[in-house]
Amino acid sequence: MKAIVCTRYGSPDVLEIRDLPEPVPGPDEVLIRVRATTVSSADWRIRSLSLPRGFGLLGRVALGFARPRRRILGTELAGDVAAVGARVTRFRPGDAVFAFAGGRLGCHVEYRCFPAGGAIAHKPPGLSYEQASAVSFGGATMLDFFRRASLQAGERVLVNGATGTVGSAAVQLARLAGARVTAVCSGDSAALVQSLGATRVVDRAREDFVRGGDLYDVIVDTAGTAPFSRCAGVLAPGGRLLLVLATLPEILRAPWNRLRSGRRVIAGPAAERPAYIETLRGLAQAGSFVPLVDSIHDFDAFRAAHARVDGGRKRGSVVLRVAGEAAAPGRPA
Ligand SMILES: NC(=O)c1ccc[n+]([C@@H]2O[C@H](COP(=O)([O-])OP(=O)(O)OC[C@H]3O[C@@H](n4cnc5c(N)ncnc54)[C@H](OP(=O)(O)O)[C@@H]3O)[C@@H](O)[C@H]2O)c1
């Protein structure tokens, strides 16, 4: 099978297509023939070792010193079950599914095994494979941050960086939770974020949301431009600042900021729980959550897809369409 391998840290040129053996599912696993996968901001960060301030050494320890330890990137995918292990009852060959590998990566391939009890769910029929592949990265991240923030209906939520993968999921999920959503983005994305559920839009080139005079119960920062020092004055009493993108000093200062101001800073990696994928499946099936897709690229155009992510201006997710050989449904594990 074809796989995109990251040979060392660097530009998209460090990526190569290689032929690898097709994996064989264990007794509790499913083998998925991948139809679509995404290139996410996590793939960009790992490939280029572009980490938030303070994470340089920690990053190399976690990801690999000279080159990424996990050489196949890709956090999420959608495809068809090609084979199931002997003990699997939840899925059958031929089922359309989507799945989230998160930090385990390895989705930029034609075939991948997943534990049947893990972060995998049936694909909602109303979503294409390309859309389904883009459900998990932003969706699961924001379900976890909103859970940690105990987001309540009626609260005022501001999303900074509202058109990215995480930001567009934040707008939709906050709205579904009954919040009133203000989106901060470029002016030409106003109609887009309104269609996702934002009731108010701040054009970041024309207006500074911290000077608008409005207070927010929850501020989500996916762009790294809304640290506590900037937002404290517009966080309502008991307010929470969700730093999806945070520097190490900001994370370390969080307990002190809470003690001093009564406002919480919630930061750090989102927990990856299989239950989030089932929640997202239900929302997508009901038509309430539709992941935003920026662009769709052929598998072989992986360098162009990475370059689009590197630019930092994508609207939603960059998807790789995986053509591959047709799997033989029913193939024994
Ligand atoms: N903590 C975690 O567990 C976790 C999980 C996932 C992701 N992350 C981090 O979260 C960040 C966002 O991820 P993502 O996948 O959503 O990224 P993304 O899709 O690449 O975000 C792109 C968006 O960022 C916006 N943007 C760029 N510069 C901006 C600025 N100065 N102010 C406001 N918006 C700006 C752009 O909107 P405009 O159109 O307005 O330019 C663009 O639509 C990444 O740094 C990623 O590493 C953290």
Ligand as a Chemical Component Dictionary entry (heavy atoms), coordinates in Angstrom:
data_LIG
# 
_chem_comp.id                   LIG 
_chem_comp.type                 NON-POLYMER 
_chem_comp.pdbx_formal_charge   0 
_chem_comp.three_letter_code    LIG 
# 
loop_
_chem_comp_atom.comp_id 
_chem_comp_atom.atom_id 
_chem_comp_atom.alt_atom_id 
_chem_comp_atom.type_symbol 
_chem_comp_atom.charge 
_chem_comp_atom.model_Cartn_x 
_chem_comp_atom.model_Cartn_y 
_chem_comp_atom.model_Cartn_z 
_chem_comp_atom.pdbx_ordinal 
LIG N1  N1  N 0  -4.642 22.070 22.405 1  
LIG C1  C1  C 0  -4.946 21.125 21.546 2  
LIG O1  O1  O 0  -5.196 19.970 21.894 3  
LIG C2  C2  C 0  -5.031 21.481 20.075 4  
LIG C3  C3  C 0  -5.778 20.657 19.227 5  
LIG C4  C4  C 0  -5.887 21.042 17.901 6  
LIG C5  C5  C 0  -5.231 22.174 17.428 7  
LIG N2  N2  N 1  -4.478 22.908 18.272 8  
LIG C6  C6  C 0  -3.809 24.148 17.811 9  
LIG O2  O2  O 0  -4.843 25.061 17.508 10 
LIG C7  C7  C 0  -4.415 25.937 16.493 11 
LIG C8  C8  C 0  -5.515 26.089 15.462 12 
LIG O3  O3  O 0  -5.661 24.866 14.784 13 
LIG P1  P1  P 0  -6.490 24.796 13.421 14 
LIG O4  O4  O 0  -6.331 23.402 12.932 15 
LIG O5  O5  O -1 -7.846 25.341 13.602 16 
LIG O6  O6  O 0  -5.624 25.807 12.516 17 
LIG P2  P2  P 0  -5.970 26.374 11.095 18 
LIG O7  O7  O 0  -7.146 25.663 10.525 19 
LIG O8  O8  O 0  -4.718 26.369 10.301 20 
LIG O9  O9  O 0  -6.376 27.900 11.375 21 
LIG C9  C9  C 0  -6.422 28.735 10.271 22 
LIG C10 C10 C 0  -7.246 29.939 10.615 23 
LIG O10 O10 O 0  -6.567 30.760 11.562 24 
LIG C11 C11 C 0  -6.998 32.087 11.362 25 
LIG N3  N3  N 0  -5.978 33.046 11.723 26 
LIG C12 C12 C 0  -4.715 33.100 11.266 27 
LIG N4  N4  N 0  -4.063 34.118 11.861 28 
LIG C13 C13 C 0  -4.961 34.731 12.688 29 
LIG C14 C14 C 0  -4.902 35.840 13.569 30 
LIG N5  N5  N 0  -3.784 36.559 13.712 31 
LIG N6  N6  N 0  -6.024 36.169 14.272 32 
LIG C15 C15 C 0  -7.157 35.474 14.145 33 
LIG N7  N7  N 0  -7.281 34.413 13.320 34 
LIG C16 C16 C 0  -6.194 34.059 12.604 35 
LIG C17 C17 C 0  -7.283 32.213 9.879  36 
LIG O11 O11 O 0  -8.449 32.987 9.779  37 
LIG P3  P3  P 0  -8.515 34.374 8.960  38 
LIG O12 O12 O 0  -9.313 34.060 7.763  39 
LIG O13 O13 O 0  -9.170 35.321 9.872  40 
LIG O14 O14 O 0  -7.114 34.770 8.637  41 
LIG C18 C18 C 0  -7.509 30.770 9.407  42 
LIG O15 O15 O 0  -8.825 30.533 8.987  43 
LIG C19 C19 C 0  -3.101 25.361 15.946 44 
LIG O16 O16 O 0  -2.044 26.138 16.407 45 
LIG C20 C20 C 0  -3.028 23.964 16.534 46 
LIG O17 O17 O 0  -1.706 23.572 16.755 47 
LIG C21 C21 C 0  -4.362 22.598 19.589 48 
# 
loop_
_chem_comp_bond.comp_id 
_chem_comp_bond.atom_id_1 
_chem_comp_bond.atom_id_2 
_chem_comp_bond.value_order 
_chem_comp_bond.pdbx_ordinal 
LIG N1  C1  SING 1  
LIG C1  O1  DOUB 2  
LIG C1  C2  SING 3  
LIG C2  C3  SING 4  
LIG C2  C21 DOUB 5  
LIG C3  C4  DOUB 6  
LIG C4  C5  SING 7  
LIG C5  N2  DOUB 8  
LIG N2  C6  SING 9  
LIG N2  C21 SING 10 
LIG C6  O2  SING 11 
LIG C6  C20 SING 12 
LIG O2  C7  SING 13 
LIG C7  C8  SING 14 
LIG C7  C19 SING 15 
LIG C8  O3  SING 16 
LIG O3  P1  SING 17 
LIG P1  O4  DOUB 18 
LIG P1  O5  SING 19 
LIG P1  O6  SING 20 
LIG O6  P2  SING 21 
LIG P2  O7  DOUB 22 
LIG P2  O8  SING 23 
LIG P2  O9  SING 24 
LIG O9  C9  SING 25 
LIG C9  C10 SING 26 
LIG C10 O10 SING 27 
LIG C10 C18 SING 28 
LIG O10 C11 SING 29 
LIG C11 N3  SING 30 
LIG C11 C17 SING 31 
LIG N3  C12 SING 32 
LIG N3  C16 SING 33 
LIG C12 N4  DOUB 34 
LIG N4  C13 SING 35 
LIG C13 C14 SING 36 
LIG C13 C16 DOUB 37 
LIG C14 N5  SING 38 
LIG C14 N6  DOUB 39 
LIG N6  C15 SING 40 
LIG C15 N7  DOUB 41 
LIG N7  C16 SING 42 
LIG C17 O11 SING 43 
LIG C17 C18 SING 44 
LIG O11 P3  SING 45 
LIG P3  O12 DOUB 46 
LIG P3  O13 SING 47 
LIG P3  O14 SING 48 
LIG C18 O15 SING 49 
LIG C19 O16 SING 50 
LIG C19 C20 SING 51 
LIG C20 O17 SING 52 
# 
